[in-house]
Amino acid sequence: MIILTDQELMQVAIDEAIKGLKIGDQPFGSVIVINDEIVSIGRNKINSSFDITAHAEILAIKKASKEKKNNRFFRSYNLCNMGTVPNVLRRHYFRKYK
């Protein structure tokens, strides 16, 4: 098993956020990790789904719950990009990917 660092896991969340930007959603990504394994990845889908509850972390938790058939995740963590990161991502996206 390859164990990713927190920085590498955050990059997965950022990559997911960039995917959302490309289809017109807000740039937020989330990664659920249990025992050093990515069990779920989500991105904000509020705009594309017309669902104001479709936040990246909520969708990632729902996906992980279905996948693991469990709603309690002990020793797990959720990496999300938030705060000022969306502005950085937006600039990065338009500079590099357009």
N, CA, C and O atoms as CSV, one atom per row, in Angstrom:
chain,resi,resn,atom,element,x,y,z
A,1,MET,N,N,0.841,-1.178,0.000
A,1,MET,CA,C,0.000,0.000,0.000
A,1,MET,C,C,0.885,1.240,0.000
A,1,MET,O,O,1.857,1.323,0.752
A,2,ILE,N,N,0.544,2.188,-0.839
A,2,ILE,CA,C,1.269,3.452,-0.892
A,2,ILE,C,C,0.596,4.412,0.081
A,2,ILE,O,O,-0.609,4.646,-0.007
A,3,ILE,N,N,1.364,4.959,0.998
A,3,ILE,CA,C,0.831,5.915,1.965
A,3,ILE,C,C,1.157,7.321,1.482
A,3,ILE,O,O,2.321,7.673,1.286
A,4,LEU,N,N,0.119,8.109,1.295
A,4,LEU,CA,C,0.298,9.478,0.829
A,4,LEU,C,C,0.471,10.429,2.004
A,4,LEU,O,O,-0.104,10.226,3.074
A,5,THR,N,N,1.262,11.458,1.797
A,5,THR,CA,C,1.432,12.487,2.824
A,5,THR,C,C,0.187,13.377,2.840
A,5,THR,O,O,-0.633,13.325,1.924
A,6,ASP,N,N,0.055,14.189,3.884
A,6,ASP,CA,C,-1.064,15.130,3.943
A,6,ASP,C,C,-1.033,16.078,2.748
A,6,ASP,O,O,-2.082,16.432,2.210
A,7,GLN,N,N,0.144,16.483,2.337
A,7,GLN,CA,C,0.252,17.385,1.179
A,7,GLN,C,C,-0.244,16.697,-0.095
A,7,GLN,O,O,-0.928,17.317,-0.910
A,8,GLU,N,N,0.097,15.426,-0.268
A,8,GLU,CA,C,-0.364,14.688,-1.448
A,8,GLU,C,C,-1.879,14.479,-1.404
A,8,GLU,O,O,-2.552,14.556,-2.432
A,9,LEU,N,N,-2.402,14.217,-0.226
A,9,LEU,CA,C,-3.848,14.061,-0.077
A,9,LEU,C,C,-4.560,15.381,-0.350
A,9,LEU,O,O,-5.616,15.402,-0.981
A,10,MET,N,N,-3.989,16.466,0.118
A,10,MET,CA,C,-4.577,17.773,-0.162
A,10,MET,C,C,-4.547,18.062,-1.658
A,10,MET,O,O,-5.461,18.695,-2.185
A,11,GLN,N,N,-3.511,17.607,-2.341
A,11,GLN,CA,C,-3.451,17.787,-3.789
A,11,GLN,C,C,-4.585,17.032,-4.472
A,11,GLN,O,O,-5.131,17.508,-5.468
A,12,VAL,N,N,-4.945,15.864,-3.952
A,12,VAL,CA,C,-6.088,15.117,-4.488
A,12,VAL,C,C,-7.361,15.953,-4.342
A,12,VAL,O,O,-8.166,16.027,-5.270
A,13,ALA,N,N,-7.544,16.585,-3.169
A,13,ALA,CA,C,-8.711,17.442,-2.940
A,13,ALA,C,C,-8.692,18.647,-3.884
A,13,ALA,O,O,-9.729,19.037,-4.421
A,14,ILE,N,N,-7.532,19.223,-4.080
A,14,ILE,CA,C,-7.405,20.378,-4.982
A,14,ILE,C,C,-7.702,19.961,-6.426
A,14,ILE,O,O,-8.377,20.689,-7.154
A,15,ASP,N,N,-7.205,18.802,-6.837
A,15,ASP,CA,C,-7.482,18.311,-8.189
A,15,ASP,C,C,-8.981,18.110,-8.389
A,15,ASP,O,O,-9.520,18.407,-9.456
A,16,GLU,N,N,-9.645,17.605,-7.356
A,16,GLU,CA,C,-11.095,17.416,-7.433
A,16,GLU,C,C,-11.806,18.765,-7.530
A,16,GLU,O,O,-12.788,18.906,-8.258
A,17,ALA,N,N,-11.305,19.749,-6.795
A,17,ALA,CA,C,-11.877,21.093,-6.852
A,17,ALA,C,C,-11.721,21.686,-8.255
A,17,ALA,O,O,-12.632,22.350,-8.750
A,18,ILE,N,N,-10.595,21.456,-8.882
A,18,ILE,CA,C,-10.358,21.962,-10.239
A,18,ILE,C,C,-11.328,21.308,-11.225
A,18,ILE,O,O,-11.813,21.967,-12.144
A,19,LYS,N,N,-11.613,20.013,-11.038
A,19,LYS,CA,C,-12.604,19.346,-11.887
A,19,LYS,C,C,-13.953,20.062,-11.770
A,19,LYS,O,O,-14.647,20.264,-12.766
A,20,GLY,N,N,-14.312,20.440,-10.547
A,20,GLY,CA,C,-15.560,21.164,-10.340
A,20,GLY,C,C,-15.569,22.506,-11.041
A,20,GLY,O,O,-16.571,22.890,-11.644
A,21,LEU,N,N,-14.460,23.221,-10.963
A,21,LEU,CA,C,-14.351,24.515,-11.647
A,21,LEU,C,C,-14.590,24.383,-13.148
A,21,LEU,O,O,-15.228,25.235,-13.767
A,22,LYS,N,N,-14.076,23.320,-13.712
A,22,LYS,CA,C,-14.190,23.123,-15.162
A,22,LYS,C,C,-15.633,22.965,-15.614
A,22,LYS,O,O,-15.947,23.227,-16.775
A,23,ILE,N,N,-16.520,22.539,-14.712
A,23,ILE,CA,C,-17.925,22.370,-15.092
A,23,ILE,C,C,-18.818,23.426,-14.456
A,23,ILE,O,O,-20.044,23.317,-14.507
A,24,GLY,N,N,-18.207,24.457,-13.853
A,24,GLY,CA,C,-18.975,25.580,-13.334
A,24,GLY,C,C,-19.374,25.504,-11.876
A,24,GLY,O,O,-20.180,26.311,-11.413
A,25,ASP,N,N,-18.826,24.550,-11.146
A,25,ASP,CA,C,-19.105,24.475,-9.715
A,25,ASP,C,C,-18.072,25.267,-8.936
A,25,ASP,O,O,-17.080,25.734,-9.494
A,26,GLN,N,N,-18.310,25.411,-7.663
A,26,GLN,CA,C,-17.365,26.119,-6.808
A,26,GLN,C,C,-16.158,25.224,-6.529
A,26,GLN,O,O,-16.303,24.003,-6.474
A,27,PRO,N,N,-14.972,25.808,-6.353
A,27,PRO,CA,C,-13.738,25.016,-6.249
A,27,PRO,C,C,-13.468,24.468,-4.851
A,27,PRO,O,O,-12.611,24.974,-4.127
A,28,PHE,N,N,-14.214,23.423,-4.484
A,28,PHE,CA,C,-13.984,22.774,-3.192
A,28,PHE,C,C,-13.893,21.274,-3.421
A,28,PHE,O,O,-14.716,20.693,-4.128
A,29,GLY,N,N,-12.888,20.654,-2.821
A,29,GLY,CA,C,-12.717,19.211,-2.909
A,29,GLY,C,C,-12.521,18.636,-1.526
A,29,GLY,O,O,-12.123,19.343,-0.600
A,30,SER,N,N,-12.801,17.353,-1.386
A,30,SER,CA,C,-12.713,16.695,-0.087
A,30,SER,C,C,-12.225,15.262,-0.280
A,30,SER,O,O,-12.577,14.607,-1.261
A,31,VAL,N,N,-11.418,14.783,0.658
A,31,VAL,CA,C,-10.896,13.418,0.630
A,31,VAL,C,C,-11.105,12.807,2.016
A,31,VAL,O,O,-10.687,13.384,3.020
A,32,ILE,N,N,-11.751,11.640,2.070
A,32,ILE,CA,C,-11.935,10.912,3.326
A,32,ILE,C,C,-10.873,9.821,3.381
A,32,ILE,O,O,-10.735,9.032,2.446
A,33,VAL,N,N,-10.122,9.779,4.481
A,33,VAL,CA,C,-9.026,8.826,4.648
A,33,VAL,C,C,-9.255,8.018,5.924
A,33,VAL,O,O,-9.490,8.572,6.998
A,34,ILE,N,N,-9.182,6.701,5.781
A,34,ILE,CA,C,-9.277,5.803,6.935
A,34,ILE,C,C,-8.097,4.845,6.858
A,34,ILE,O,O,-7.863,4.209,5.830
A,35,ASN,N,N,-7.358,4.752,7.956
A,35,ASN,CA,C,-6.184,3.869,8.004
A,35,ASN,C,C,-5.261,4.067,6.802
A,35,ASN,O,O,-4.825,3.103,6.173
A,36,ASP,N,N,-4.976,5.320,6.499
A,36,ASP,CA,C,-4.072,5.682,5.406
A,36,ASP,C,C,-4.575,5.281,4.023
A,36,ASP,O,O,-3.786,5.216,3.081
A,37,GLU,N,N,-5.871,5.012,3.881
A,37,GLU,CA,C,-6.455,4.647,2.593
A,37,GLU,C,C,-7.541,5.661,2.226
A,37,GLU,O,O,-8.403,5.988,3.042
A,38,ILE,N,N,-7.486,6.143,1.006
A,38,ILE,CA,C,-8.555,7.027,0.525
A,38,ILE,C,C,-9.791,6.164,0.307
A,38,ILE,O,O,-9.774,5.233,-0.499
A,39,VAL,N,N,-10.864,6.477,1.029
A,39,VAL,CA,C,-12.104,5.723,0.858
A,39,VAL,C,C,-13.141,6.508,0.065
A,39,VAL,O,O,-14.107,5.931,-0.436
A,40,SER,N,N,-12.949,7.816,-0.052
A,40,SER,CA,C,-13.917,8.610,-0.778
A,40,SER,C,C,-13.331,9.965,-1.166
A,40,SER,O,O,-12.530,10.552,-0.439
A,41,ILE,N,N,-13.751,10.435,-2.318
A,41,ILE,CA,C,-13.367,11.760,-2.801
A,41,ILE,C,C,-14.650,12.460,-3.244
A,41,ILE,O,O,-15.493,11.866,-3.916
A,42,GLY,N,N,-14.785,13.715,-2.864
A,42,GLY,CA,C,-15.972,14.469,-3.275
A,42,GLY,C,C,-15.597,15.871,-3.704
A,42,GLY,O,O,-14.523,16.376,-3.378
A,43,ARG,N,N,-16.500,16.484,-4.436
A,43,ARG,CA,C,-16.307,17.881,-4.806
A,43,ARG,C,C,-17.642,18.591,-4.705
A,43,ARG,O,O,-18.699,17.961,-4.743
A,44,ASN,N,N,-17.587,19.884,-4.577
A,44,ASN,CA,C,-18.786,20.693,-4.471
A,44,ASN,C,C,-19.592,20.567,-5.766
A,44,ASN,O,O,-19.055,20.728,-6.862
A,45,LYS,N,N,-20.890,20.275,-5.620
A,45,LYS,CA,C,-21.769,20.142,-6.790
A,45,LYS,C,C,-23.025,20.984,-6.629
A,45,LYS,O,O,-24.073,20.663,-7.191
A,46,ILE,N,N,-22.918,22.052,-5.866
A,46,ILE,CA,C,-24.088,22.892,-5.604
A,46,ILE,C,C,-24.657,23.466,-6.902
A,46,ILE,O,O,-25.868,23.408,-7.117
A,47,ASN,N,N,-23.826,24.003,-7.751
A,47,ASN,CA,C,-24.309,24.631,-8.990
A,47,ASN,C,C,-24.815,23.603,-9.997
A,47,ASN,O,O,-25.872,23.797,-10.599
A,48,SER,N,N,-24.081,22.523,-10.184
A,48,SER,CA,C,-24.457,21.546,-11.217
A,48,SER,C,C,-25.652,20.690,-10.821
A,48,SER,O,O,-26.362,20.180,-11.688
A,49,SER,N,N,-25.881,20.528,-9.523
A,49,SER,CA,C,-27.001,19.679,-9.084
A,49,SER,C,C,-28.204,20.492,-8.599
A,49,SER,O,O,-29.268,19.935,-8.331
A,50,PHE,N,N,-28.026,21.815,-8.488
A,50,PHE,CA,C,-29.074,22.690,-7.949
A,50,PHE,C,C,-29.500,22.235,-6.557
A,50,PHE,O,O,-30.675,22.306,-6.198
A,51,ASP,N,N,-28.526,21.767,-5.783
A,51,ASP,CA,C,-28.763,21.279,-4.424
A,51,ASP,C,C,-27.829,22.036,-3.485
A,51,ASP,O,O,-26.613,21.846,-3.527
A,52,ILE,N,N,-28.397,22.894,-2.636
A,52,ILE,CA,C,-27.551,23.715,-1.772
A,52,ILE,C,C,-26.851,22.906,-0.678
A,52,ILE,O,O,-25.987,23.438,0.018
A,53,THR,N,N,-27.204,21.647,-0.519
A,53,THR,CA,C,-26.523,20.806,0.478
A,53,THR,C,C,-25.386,19.989,-0.136
A,53,THR,O,O,-24.739,19.219,0.574
A,54,ALA,N,N,-25.131,20.136,-1.419
A,54,ALA,CA,C,-24.137,19.309,-2.109
A,54,ALA,C,C,-22.718,19.839,-1.922
A,54,ALA,O,O,-22.009,20.102,-2.894
A,55,HIS,N,N,-22.316,19.991,-0.668
A,55,HIS,CA,C,-20.958,20.418,-0.337
A,55,HIS,C,C,-19.997,19.245,-0.524
A,55,HIS,O,O,-20.390,18.086,-0.398
A,56,ALA,N,N,-18.756,19.550,-0.822
A,56,ALA,CA,C,-17.748,18.524,-1.082
A,56,ALA,C,C,-17.626,17.523,0.061
A,56,ALA,O,O,-17.624,16.313,-0.165
A,57,GLU,N,N,-17.526,18.028,1.280
A,57,GLU,CA,C,-17.321,17.119,2.413
A,57,GLU,C,C,-18.556,16.263,2.688
A,57,GLU,O,O,-18.427,15.102,3.078
A,58,ILE,N,N,-19.745,16.821,2.490
A,58,ILE,CA,C,-20.971,16.054,2.697
A,58,ILE,C,C,-21.075,14.933,1.668
A,58,ILE,O,O,-21.395,13.796,2.014
A,59,LEU,N,N,-20.808,15.250,0.419
A,59,LEU,CA,C,-20.864,14.227,-0.628
A,59,LEU,C,C,-19.816,13.144,-0.414
A,59,LEU,O,O,-20.080,11.968,-0.663
A,60,ALA,N,N,-18.630,13.531,0.046
A,60,ALA,CA,C,-17.584,12.543,0.319
A,60,ALA,C,C,-17.989,11.630,1.478
A,60,ALA,O,O,-17.751,10.423,1.427
A,61,ILE,N,N,-18.594,12.196,2.513
A,61,ILE,CA,C,-19.036,11.391,3.657
A,61,ILE,C,C,-20.147,10.434,3.232
A,61,ILE,O,O,-20.138,9.266,3.619
A,62,LYS,N,N,-21.100,10.918,2.441
A,62,LYS,CA,C,-22.184,10.054,1.958
A,62,LYS,C,C,-21.631,8.899,1.132
A,62,LYS,O,O,-22.047,7.752,1.292
A,63,LYS,N,N,-20.681,9.218,0.239
A,63,LYS,CA,C,-20.085,8.183,-0.605
A,63,LYS,C,C,-19.336,7.156,0.242
A,63,LYS,O,O,-19.439,5.954,-0.004
A,64,ALA,N,N,-18.586,7.625,1.236
A,64,ALA,CA,C,-17.842,6.718,2.114
A,64,ALA,C,C,-18.796,5.842,2.920
A,64,ALA,O,O,-18.529,4.656,3.114
A,65,SER,N,N,-19.892,6.406,3.386
A,65,SER,CA,C,-20.875,5.639,4.158
A,65,SER,C,C,-21.474,4.519,3.323
A,65,SER,O,O,-21.635,3.396,3.802
A,66,LYS,N,N,-21.805,4.827,2.070
A,66,LYS,CA,C,-22.362,3.797,1.192
A,66,LYS,C,C,-21.327,2.729,0.872
A,66,LYS,O,O,-21.618,1.533,0.899
A,67,GLU,N,N,-20.113,3.180,0.569
A,67,GLU,CA,C,-19.034,2.253,0.204
A,67,GLU,C,C,-18.707,1.291,1.347
A,67,GLU,O,O,-18.563,0.087,1.138
A,68,LYS,N,N,-18.593,1.841,2.558
A,68,LYS,CA,C,-18.201,1.039,3.722
A,68,LYS,C,C,-19.395,0.449,4.466
A,68,LYS,O,O,-19.225,-0.326,5.408
A,69,LYS,N,N,-20.616,0.824,4.036
A,69,LYS,CA,C,-21.830,0.386,4.720
A,69,LYS,C,C,-21.741,0.647,6.222
A,69,LYS,O,O,-22.017,-0.214,7.057
A,70,ASN,N,N,-21.343,1.874,6.514
A,70,ASN,CA,C,-21.134,2.289,7.901
A,70,ASN,C,C,-21.239,3.809,7.942
A,70,ASN,O,O,-20.885,4.489,6.979
A,71,ASN,N,N,-21.719,4.330,9.044
A,71,ASN,CA,C,-21.774,5.784,9.170
A,71,ASN,C,C,-20.919,6.298,10.319
A,71,ASN,O,O,-21.037,7.456,10.720
A,72,ARG,N,N,-20.071,5.445,10.838
A,72,ARG,CA,C,-19.151,5.850,11.904
A,72,ARG,C,C,-17.735,5.536,11.449
A,72,ARG,O,O,-17.383,4.392,11.160
A,73,PHE,N,N,-16.955,6.574,11.398
A,73,PHE,CA,C,-15.592,6.418,10.904
A,73,PHE,C,C,-14.599,6.824,11.981
A,73,PHE,O,O,-14.245,7.997,12.104
A,74,PHE,N,N,-14.158,5.857,12.751
A,74,PHE,CA,C,-13.165,6.115,13.782
A,74,PHE,C,C,-11.782,6.109,13.144
A,74,PHE,O,O,-11.520,5.359,12.203
A,75,ARG,N,N,-10.909,6.953,13.668
A,75,ARG,CA,C,-9.560,7.086,13.136
A,75,ARG,C,C,-9.570,7.443,11.655
A,75,ARG,O,O,-8.790,6.906,10.869
A,76,SER,N,N,-10.447,8.339,11.293
A,76,SER,CA,C,-10.504,8.804,9.912
A,76,SER,C,C,-10.335,10.316,9.907
A,76,SER,O,O,-10.483,10.966,10.942
A,77,TYR,N,N,-10.034,10.859,8.776
A,77,TYR,CA,C,-10.004,12.311,8.667
A,77,TYR,C,C,-10.417,12.739,7.276
A,77,TYR,O,O,-10.351,11.975,6.312
A,78,ASN,N,N,-10.843,13.979,7.208
A,78,ASN,CA,C,-11.371,14.544,5.983
A,78,ASN,C,C,-10.520,15.766,5.631
A,78,ASN,O,O,-10.489,16.743,6.379
A,79,LEU,N,N,-9.851,15.708,4.524
A,79,LEU,CA,C,-9.068,16.845,4.044
A,79,LEU,C,C,-9.909,17.629,3.053
A,79,LEU,O,O,-10.379,17.084,2.054
A,80,CYS,N,N,-10.094,18.898,3.333
A,80,CYS,CA,C,-10.863,19.770,2.431
A,80,CYS,C,C,-10.037,21.009,2.137
A,80,CYS,O,O,-9.314,21.506,2.999
A,81,ASN,N,N,-10.150,21.492,0.936
A,81,ASN,CA,C,-9.556,22.789,0.644
A,81,ASN,C,C,-10.623,23.839,0.892
A,81,ASN,O,O,-11.739,23.726,0.384
A,82,MET,N,N,-10.291,24.848,1.661
A,82,MET,CA,C,-11.265,25.904,1.965
A,82,MET,C,C,-10.551,27.185,2.338
A,82,MET,O,O,-9.327,27.264,2.229
A,83,GLY,N,N,-11.277,28.173,2.768
A,83,GLY,CA,C,-10.684,29.447,3.140
A,83,GLY,C,C,-10.305,30.245,1.910
A,83,GLY,O,O,-11.121,30.406,1.003
A,84,THR,N,N,-9.081,30.746,1.866
A,84,THR,CA,C,-8.658,31.558,0.722
A,84,THR,C,C,-8.224,30.702,-0.459
A,84,THR,O,O,-7.937,31.233,-1.532
A,85,VAL,N,N,-8.174,29.398,-0.280
A,85,VAL,CA,C,-7.713,28.528,-1.360
A,85,VAL,C,C,-8.525,28.674,-2.641
A,85,VAL,O,O,-7.931,28.642,-3.718
A,86,PRO,N,N,-9.877,28.835,-2.588
A,86,PRO,CA,C,-10.606,28.962,-3.859
A,86,PRO,C,C,-10.083,30.086,-4.752
A,86,PRO,O,O,-10.048,29.933,-5.973
A,87,ASN,N,N,-9.680,31.207,-4.167
A,87,ASN,CA,C,-9.129,32.288,-4.982
A,87,ASN,C,C,-7.821,31.870,-5.633
A,87,ASN,O,O,-7.576,32.191,-6.796
A,88,VAL,N,N,-6.994,31.171,-4.909
A,88,VAL,CA,C,-5.730,30.676,-5.459
A,88,VAL,C,C,-6.015,29.662,-6.554
A,88,VAL,O,O,-5.389,29.696,-7.614
A,89,LEU,N,N,-6.958,28.758,-6.302
A,89,LEU,CA,C,-7.299,27.766,-7.311
A,89,LEU,C,C,-7.841,28.414,-8.576
A,89,LEU,O,O,-7.500,28.006,-9.687
A,90,ARG,N,N,-8.669,29.404,-8.407
A,90,ARG,CA,C,-9.250,30.065,-9.571
A,90,ARG,C,C,-8.146,30.676,-10.433
A,90,ARG,O,O,-8.157,30.536,-11.656
A,91,ARG,N,N,-7.201,31.349,-9.792
A,91,ARG,CA,C,-6.083,31.932,-10.553
A,91,ARG,C,C,-5.249,30.827,-11.195
A,91,ARG,O,O,-4.874,30.928,-12.364
A,92,HIS,N,N,-4.966,29.798,-10.452
A,92,HIS,CA,C,-4.167,28.676,-10.953
A,92,HIS,C,C,-4.878,28.019,-12.137
A,92,HIS,O,O,-4.253,27.712,-13.152
A,93,TYR,N,N,-6.163,27.813,-12.000
A,93,TYR,CA,C,-6.951,27.179,-13.063
A,93,TYR,C,C,-6.888,27.979,-14.356
A,93,TYR,O,O,-6.593,27.428,-15.416
A,94,PHE,N,N,-7.160,29.263,-14.273
A,94,PHE,CA,C,-7.192,30.066,-15.495
A,94,PHE,C,C,-5.797,30.249,-16.093
A,94,PHE,O,O,-5.658,30.355,-17.311
A,95,ARG,N,N,-4.782,30.285,-15.261
A,95,ARG,CA,C,-3.426,30.465,-15.790
A,95,ARG,C,C,-2.917,29.185,-16.453
A,95,ARG,O,O,-2.318,29.238,-17.528
A,96,LYS,N,N,-3.153,28.038,-15.818
A,96,LYS,CA,C,-2.523,26.815,-16.296
A,96,LYS,C,C,-3.394,25.983,-17.240
A,96,LYS,O,O,-2.879,25.372,-18.177
A,97,TYR,N,N,-4.688,25.954,-17.006
A,97,TYR,CA,C,-5.536,25.009,-17.713
A,97,TYR,C,C,-6.372,25.595,-18.836
A,97,TYR,O,O,-6.994,24.850,-19.593
A,98,LYS,N,N,-6.399,26.897,-18.958
A,98,LYS,CA,C,-7.254,27.484,-19.993
A,98,LYS,C,C,-6.524,27.630,-21.304
A,98,LYS,O,O,-7.099,28.108,-22.281
